[in-house]
Amino acid sequence: MPQFPDDAERRSLQNLIPAWKGGIDTVIVLPYRGYFAHRRSYKHLVVSADTRNNEDD
């Protein structure tokens, strides 16, 4: 089961600000392996746990 660090969003804040300004207001984390990110709609981004937890991606 993936772990979700409490500080992942704070560590990635500089990357999240443009996403919020671009209309994303919801990030959905699914239990996929490895890197995965897909903008499902104007407001929704789907990511894997690995992507959410890795501030370098």
Buried (B, 14 or more C-beta within 10 A) or exposed (E): EEEEEEEBEEBBEEEBEEBEEEEBEEBEBEEBEEEBEEBEEEEBBBBBBBBBBBBEB
